[in-house]
Amino acid sequence: MFTFSLNTINSADKVKQVVKLIQDLNQYNSESLTDAYLNIMVGDRKDSDSDITLEGFHNAKVRNQEADKAKSKEITLEDNGESDYITDTNLVDSYDFEKEIMLKVDLSYFVETFLDIREHVFFEHGFDLWRLFVLSCKGDKAAQSKLRILIDNLNLKDFFWNFCSSLSYKKAVEEILGS
């Protein structure tokens, strides 16, 4: 272990500067206290300033570190010690590919099922389900009421919940039937 000794004479000026450093101590600049103390005690006479504050010393130290980082071509990854692997969250794509693939796979199922249900409702109840759906989307209260009654009576809540959750299903049906 390396050790060193400060064999300088404590002048009254240096003692005043150290007392001033301790008075300026806060949570933000506490990591620079040792460096500031050493600078006062062993620093060159031209570097020692009687008006030095811990805040000013800390800001200068941070500025110098940032300048050194900017000059350096190394990239440091910070790890909080919780894992062996470091993941940069900026590199992780938040897009859910699995969901999109499942939507495309299910697209043909929902389109075919909707067309079958539409045909059944038309022949059994005399209503065009697609027309009611389009009018409901446009805000027609009578169409919304009739569509709600049909969905409830035919137990189609789950199907329409899934059908309405994806715009791609509606657009695929719209390409077939028009709007």
Backbone bond lengths (Angstrom), bond angles and torsions (degrees), N, CA, C in turn:
res aa  C-N    CA-C-N  psi(-1)  N-CA   C-N-CA  omega(-1)  CA-C   N-CA-C  phi
1 M - - - 1.433 - - 1.517 109.28 -
2 F 1.317 115.24 133.95 1.458 120.29 -179.75 1.514 109.80 -83.16
3 T 1.307 115.60 139.76 1.461 120.93 175.03 1.515 108.44 -131.13
4 F 1.281 115.94 162.23 1.459 120.98 175.20 1.501 108.24 -147.23
5 S 1.288 114.25 164.17 1.451 119.59 -176.86 1.515 108.41 -130.41
6 L 1.312 115.19 142.83 1.452 121.44 174.38 1.525 107.68 -102.13
7 N 1.283 115.46 105.42 1.458 119.66 -178.01 1.523 110.51 -108.77
8 T 1.280 115.66 40.28 1.454 118.26 178.67 1.513 108.98 -100.51
9 I 1.250 114.83 156.05 1.464 120.23 179.49 1.526 107.82 -81.30
10 N 1.344 115.94 129.49 1.454 120.38 178.51 1.513 109.00 -77.48
11 S 1.299 113.59 107.95 1.458 117.33 176.90 1.519 108.32 -84.16
12 A 1.290 115.94 162.70 1.464 121.26 179.78 1.521 110.24 -62.62
13 D 1.331 116.01 -33.26 1.460 120.71 179.95 1.531 110.28 -66.04
14 K 1.340 116.60 -42.63 1.472 120.37 -179.92 1.527 110.77 -67.70
15 V 1.311 116.87 -38.14 1.465 120.16 178.99 1.521 109.86 -64.34
16 K 1.327 117.43 -40.51 1.465 121.06 177.79 1.534 110.72 -63.12
17 Q 1.347 115.12 -39.44 1.468 118.81 179.69 1.532 111.24 -66.64
18 V 1.336 116.80 -39.44 1.469 120.12 179.28 1.528 109.94 -66.88
19 V 1.320 117.79 -41.98 1.472 121.39 177.64 1.521 109.84 -61.18
20 K 1.327 116.56 -39.77 1.461 120.57 178.34 1.523 111.14 -64.82
21 L 1.354 116.94 -38.84 1.479 120.37 176.77 1.524 111.15 -60.61
22 I 1.314 115.34 -44.46 1.472 120.01 -178.14 1.525 110.47 -65.72
23 Q 1.311 117.24 -35.97 1.462 120.51 178.27 1.529 111.29 -68.78
24 D 1.343 116.91 -31.47 1.470 121.13 -179.13 1.528 112.87 -83.24
25 L 1.321 116.64 -2.82 1.475 121.03 -174.39 1.530 111.93 -65.06
26 N 1.351 115.80 130.02 1.469 121.76 172.93 1.527 108.11 -145.24
27 Q 1.288 116.46 179.69 1.464 121.19 -176.12 1.527 112.11 -64.78
28 Y 1.299 117.58 -33.01 1.461 122.38 -176.91 1.527 112.16 -70.03
29 N 1.344 116.67 -43.02 1.459 119.57 -173.10 1.518 114.12 -104.63
30 S 1.318 119.57 9.19 1.459 122.12 -175.17 1.523 113.47 -63.88
31 E 1.330 117.49 -27.48 1.463 119.42 -178.93 1.527 112.26 -72.46
32 S 1.312 117.60 -14.32 1.467 121.08 179.98 1.524 112.68 -98.72
33 L 1.322 117.98 0.37 1.459 121.05 -176.64 1.520 111.91 -60.64
34 T 1.309 118.06 -46.59 1.465 121.39 -178.22 1.517 111.09 -61.93
35 D 1.330 116.29 -46.02 1.464 119.84 -179.52 1.529 110.94 -63.53
36 A 1.312 116.78 -40.57 1.464 120.18 179.37 1.527 110.19 -65.97
37 Y 1.327 117.60 -41.02 1.462 121.92 178.81 1.530 110.22 -61.88
38 L 1.334 116.11 -47.32 1.463 119.71 179.49 1.518 111.41 -64.08
39 N 1.309 116.67 -36.34 1.454 120.28 178.18 1.527 110.72 -63.07
40 I 1.316 116.71 -39.22 1.465 120.28 178.76 1.525 110.55 -69.89
41 M 1.342 116.43 -45.44 1.452 120.25 -172.45 1.524 113.44 -75.06
42 V 1.322 119.02 -40.10 1.466 120.07 -176.21 1.510 112.36 -118.24
43 G 1.290 117.29 2.19 1.454 120.53 -178.82 1.514 111.57 -66.98
44 D 1.310 115.30 159.68 1.462 119.87 177.20 1.520 109.73 -65.19
45 R 1.297 116.19 154.83 1.463 120.12 179.61 1.523 110.74 -61.76
46 K 1.329 116.46 -34.39 1.467 118.63 -179.41 1.528 111.54 -71.56
47 D 1.371 117.32 -26.49 1.460 120.89 178.75 1.520 112.81 -83.10
48 S 1.309 117.62 -26.12 1.459 118.70 -176.28 1.519 108.86 -77.25
49 D 1.274 114.05 127.58 1.451 121.77 -177.49 1.518 107.58 -120.80
50 S 1.292 117.36 129.33 1.460 119.43 -177.14 1.523 111.37 -69.94
51 D 1.328 118.09 -16.80 1.457 121.58 -179.02 1.527 112.55 -100.07
52 I 1.338 119.08 14.77 1.458 121.41 -178.03 1.526 109.99 -67.72
53 T 1.324 115.59 135.35 1.459 121.04 175.20 1.515 108.34 -116.37
54 L 1.291 115.89 153.81 1.460 119.89 179.50 1.518 110.78 -64.47
55 E 1.309 116.81 -36.85 1.461 121.26 178.41 1.526 110.94 -62.36
56 G 1.322 116.33 -46.33 1.461 120.70 178.71 1.517 111.76 -64.45
57 F 1.346 116.42 -41.80 1.462 120.08 178.41 1.524 110.71 -63.24
58 H 1.347 116.81 -42.43 1.462 120.97 -179.85 1.536 110.48 -64.17
59 N 1.327 117.54 -44.73 1.467 120.55 179.63 1.527 111.21 -61.69
60 A 1.329 116.66 -41.09 1.465 120.06 177.91 1.529 110.43 -64.69
61 K 1.325 116.42 -40.40 1.471 120.56 179.65 1.533 110.25 -64.07
62 V 1.325 117.73 -44.40 1.468 121.67 179.44 1.516 110.34 -63.74
63 R 1.335 116.53 -43.36 1.464 120.72 177.53 1.524 111.48 -59.44
64 N 1.333 116.66 -43.69 1.467 120.53 179.32 1.526 111.48 -65.75
65 Q 1.330 117.39 -39.02 1.470 120.26 178.16 1.519 110.71 -64.79
66 E 1.335 116.87 -42.08 1.464 120.43 179.15 1.530 110.71 -64.91
67 A 1.323 116.10 -39.12 1.468 119.61 178.11 1.524 110.62 -65.36
68 D 1.336 116.91 -39.60 1.465 120.28 177.63 1.527 110.95 -65.44
69 K 1.330 117.16 -39.23 1.468 120.75 177.59 1.523 110.83 -63.99
70 A 1.317 116.30 -39.76 1.459 120.57 -179.19 1.528 110.64 -66.26
71 K 1.322 117.03 -36.12 1.461 120.76 178.18 1.523 111.97 -73.39
72 S 1.322 116.48 -31.39 1.459 121.64 -177.77 1.520 110.15 -74.48
73 K 1.306 115.87 142.81 1.461 120.31 178.64 1.523 111.13 -93.99
74 E 1.316 117.59 -1.40 1.457 121.38 179.70 1.518 109.86 -77.94
75 I 1.316 114.58 146.21 1.462 121.04 175.85 1.515 106.87 -112.52
76 T 1.299 116.95 123.89 1.449 119.97 179.80 1.522 108.87 -103.05
77 L 1.309 115.06 133.20 1.457 121.12 175.58 1.507 107.68 -102.85
78 E 1.300 115.71 129.32 1.447 119.75 -179.23 1.514 109.78 -91.71
79 D 1.315 114.93 139.29 1.460 121.16 179.37 1.519 107.43 -128.26
80 N 1.306 116.25 132.84 1.453 119.04 179.62 1.521 112.30 -85.07
81 G 1.314 117.59 6.33 1.450 121.95 175.55 1.503 114.73 85.53
82 E 1.302 118.90 3.55 1.457 121.03 -176.84 1.522 112.96 -84.66
83 S 1.318 117.27 -20.14 1.453 118.35 -176.68 1.512 110.54 -140.80
84 D 1.318 115.26 164.45 1.449 121.12 176.41 1.513 110.98 -83.84
85 Y 1.311 116.92 -19.07 1.451 121.68 -177.06 1.516 109.55 -112.92
86 I 1.301 114.70 142.63 1.457 120.44 179.62 1.517 107.69 -107.45
87 T 1.309 116.13 126.17 1.458 121.07 179.43 1.508 108.32 -118.17
88 D 1.296 116.21 122.83 1.459 120.70 175.09 1.517 106.95 -84.73
89 T 1.321 116.63 114.60 1.464 120.08 -175.26 1.513 112.11 -65.89
90 N 1.327 117.84 -18.83 1.458 119.75 177.25 1.526 111.34 -71.60
91 L 1.324 116.94 -21.09 1.449 120.75 -178.55 1.522 112.50 -89.74
92 V 1.318 117.53 -14.39 1.455 121.63 -178.50 1.517 108.66 -84.94
93 D 1.306 115.28 125.55 1.460 120.46 -179.93 1.520 108.48 -82.13
94 S 1.312 116.77 123.84 1.463 120.65 -177.02 1.528 112.08 -83.05
95 Y 1.324 117.75 -1.20 1.456 120.94 -178.70 1.525 109.46 -70.37
96 D 1.315 116.90 133.77 1.457 122.40 -177.37 1.524 109.67 -91.97
97 F 1.340 116.11 92.15 1.457 121.13 -177.98 1.523 111.70 -66.40
98 E 1.318 116.63 -37.64 1.465 120.51 -177.65 1.524 111.01 -61.64
99 K 1.323 116.42 -43.33 1.458 119.99 179.85 1.526 110.33 -62.88
100 E 1.330 116.67 -43.00 1.462 120.57 -179.16 1.526 111.40 -64.14
101 I 1.320 117.16 -39.82 1.470 120.63 178.41 1.525 110.39 -65.74
102 M 1.333 116.46 -41.66 1.467 119.80 178.90 1.531 110.79 -64.63
103 L 1.322 117.32 -36.46 1.460 120.04 177.71 1.527 110.80 -63.71
104 K 1.333 116.84 -39.82 1.464 120.01 179.63 1.522 111.35 -69.36
105 V 1.332 116.56 -37.79 1.469 120.03 178.30 1.524 110.13 -66.21
106 D 1.324 115.91 -41.51 1.456 120.93 -178.42 1.525 113.15 -77.28
107 L 1.317 117.40 -12.65 1.453 121.38 -176.13 1.524 111.95 -55.79
108 S 1.316 116.83 -50.15 1.470 118.92 -178.37 1.528 111.14 -64.67
109 Y 1.339 116.91 -36.83 1.471 120.16 178.32 1.525 110.29 -61.44
110 F 1.343 117.35 -49.69 1.455 120.13 -176.91 1.523 111.94 -67.19
111 V 1.314 117.82 -37.14 1.464 120.12 178.86 1.525 109.95 -65.65
112 E 1.321 117.00 -48.43 1.471 120.36 -179.68 1.515 111.41 -63.87
113 T 1.329 116.91 -42.16 1.460 120.60 179.49 1.520 110.84 -64.59
114 F 1.329 117.41 -42.37 1.461 120.41 178.22 1.523 110.60 -61.11
115 L 1.325 117.21 -44.05 1.466 120.14 -179.54 1.532 111.02 -64.77
116 D 1.336 117.16 -37.50 1.470 120.51 176.96 1.525 110.97 -66.70
117 I 1.327 117.17 -44.45 1.467 120.62 178.98 1.532 109.79 -63.89
118 R 1.327 116.58 -40.98 1.471 120.86 178.95 1.524 110.10 -59.38
119 E 1.332 116.60 -45.09 1.472 120.61 179.67 1.522 110.88 -63.08
120 H 1.334 116.97 -44.46 1.467 121.85 179.51 1.531 110.87 -60.73
121 V 1.350 116.82 -47.37 1.472 120.74 -178.91 1.521 110.40 -63.95
122 F 1.323 117.41 -39.12 1.452 120.35 -179.01 1.528 111.14 -64.64
123 F 1.341 117.32 -46.98 1.462 119.69 -177.28 1.524 112.54 -76.52
124 E 1.317 119.84 -32.34 1.457 122.56 -178.18 1.538 113.08 -85.89
125 H 1.352 116.57 -37.86 1.467 119.51 -172.27 1.530 113.64 -118.74
126 G 1.331 116.89 -12.63 1.456 120.58 175.64 1.517 115.11 81.77
127 F 1.314 119.18 17.76 1.459 122.22 179.46 1.525 109.91 -117.82
128 D 1.333 115.13 141.77 1.459 120.35 174.88 1.532 107.60 -87.57
129 L 1.315 115.83 107.31 1.458 122.31 -175.83 1.538 111.38 -60.76
130 W 1.314 117.05 -40.08 1.464 120.09 -179.87 1.522 111.24 -64.96
131 R 1.331 116.88 -42.24 1.461 120.83 179.70 1.527 110.31 -64.30
132 L 1.332 117.26 -41.54 1.466 120.80 176.59 1.539 110.68 -62.51
133 F 1.323 115.78 -40.27 1.456 121.11 -179.66 1.540 110.96 -64.32
134 V 1.322 117.03 -46.46 1.469 121.80 179.81 1.525 110.30 -63.14
135 L 1.330 117.07 -45.99 1.462 119.95 179.31 1.530 111.52 -64.35
136 S 1.323 116.71 -36.63 1.468 120.86 177.50 1.518 111.14 -63.20
137 C 1.330 115.42 -40.91 1.468 119.76 177.97 1.521 111.47 -64.40
138 K 1.319 117.21 -29.32 1.463 121.39 179.46 1.518 112.48 -84.31
139 G 1.355 118.65 -4.79 1.454 122.54 174.85 1.508 115.28 100.42
140 D 1.323 119.73 11.61 1.467 123.00 178.97 1.533 108.59 -70.60
141 K 1.311 116.60 113.83 1.477 121.93 -176.04 1.527 112.43 -65.05
142 A 1.345 117.81 -40.23 1.469 120.68 -179.82 1.529 110.24 -64.99
143 A 1.323 116.63 -41.53 1.467 120.51 179.07 1.526 110.25 -67.00
144 Q 1.323 116.98 -39.29 1.467 120.01 178.35 1.522 111.07 -62.65
145 S 1.319 115.98 -41.99 1.460 120.80 179.53 1.525 111.18 -64.00
146 K 1.336 117.34 -47.25 1.467 121.77 -178.98 1.524 110.43 -65.44
147 L 1.333 117.28 -41.51 1.467 120.71 179.09 1.528 110.55 -63.99
148 R 1.302 117.60 -41.12 1.467 121.53 178.99 1.531 110.22 -62.68
149 I 1.338 117.02 -42.15 1.470 120.72 179.13 1.531 110.46 -64.14
150 L 1.332 117.24 -44.01 1.467 120.71 179.21 1.531 111.38 -63.48
151 I 1.307 117.19 -43.52 1.466 120.90 -179.77 1.522 110.40 -63.50
152 D 1.319 117.43 -42.60 1.464 120.83 178.92 1.531 111.81 -66.75
153 N 1.335 117.09 -46.70 1.467 120.78 -177.03 1.523 113.11 -67.55
154 L 1.331 117.61 -31.68 1.467 120.99 -177.73 1.527 112.77 -99.00
155 N 1.330 117.42 8.92 1.467 122.75 178.74 1.530 111.99 53.50
156 L 1.323 115.94 51.12 1.463 121.57 -178.52 1.534 112.70 -108.22
157 K 1.333 117.28 15.29 1.462 120.40 -177.14 1.524 111.78 -58.90
158 D 1.321 117.33 -48.59 1.466 120.49 -178.00 1.528 111.50 -62.45
159 F 1.337 115.85 -43.68 1.459 119.14 179.69 1.514 110.69 -61.66
160 F 1.340 117.96 -49.14 1.453 120.38 -178.01 1.522 112.39 -69.63
161 W 1.308 117.37 -29.05 1.468 120.18 175.15 1.527 109.34 -61.44
162 N 1.326 117.02 -47.39 1.461 121.67 177.98 1.528 111.69 -70.05
163 F 1.329 116.91 -39.99 1.457 121.11 -178.80 1.528 110.67 -62.50
164 C 1.319 116.53 -43.24 1.465 120.48 -178.12 1.530 112.86 -78.04
165 S 1.320 117.83 -12.95 1.464 120.22 -178.74 1.519 112.54 -75.97
166 S 1.319 118.01 -13.45 1.459 120.37 -179.51 1.526 110.57 -128.02
167 L 1.317 115.13 125.99 1.463 119.47 177.58 1.519 111.36 -68.43
168 S 1.341 116.29 -25.58 1.470 118.76 -178.46 1.528 111.11 -66.56
169 Y 1.337 118.31 -32.66 1.473 120.70 177.20 1.529 109.54 -65.46
170 K 1.321 115.18 -48.21 1.469 119.75 -178.68 1.525 110.61 -62.75
171 K 1.326 117.12 -42.08 1.463 120.32 -179.61 1.520 111.75 -65.92
172 A 1.326 117.05 -36.51 1.467 120.08 179.28 1.524 110.57 -66.05
173 V 1.321 116.86 -42.21 1.467 120.51 176.74 1.524 110.20 -66.99
174 E 1.319 116.62 -38.83 1.448 121.38 179.78 1.537 110.84 -63.98
175 E 1.316 118.05 -34.31 1.472 120.98 176.48 1.525 111.00 -65.59
176 I 1.328 116.17 -32.58 1.461 120.22 -179.87 1.511 111.31 -80.33
177 L 1.337 117.44 -47.86 1.455 122.23 -171.88 1.523 114.56 -98.47
178 G 1.318 117.91 -18.89 1.458 120.81 -175.48 1.517 109.89 84.44
179 S 1.314 116.44 178.92 1.475 117.91 -177.71 1.482 112.70 -111.37
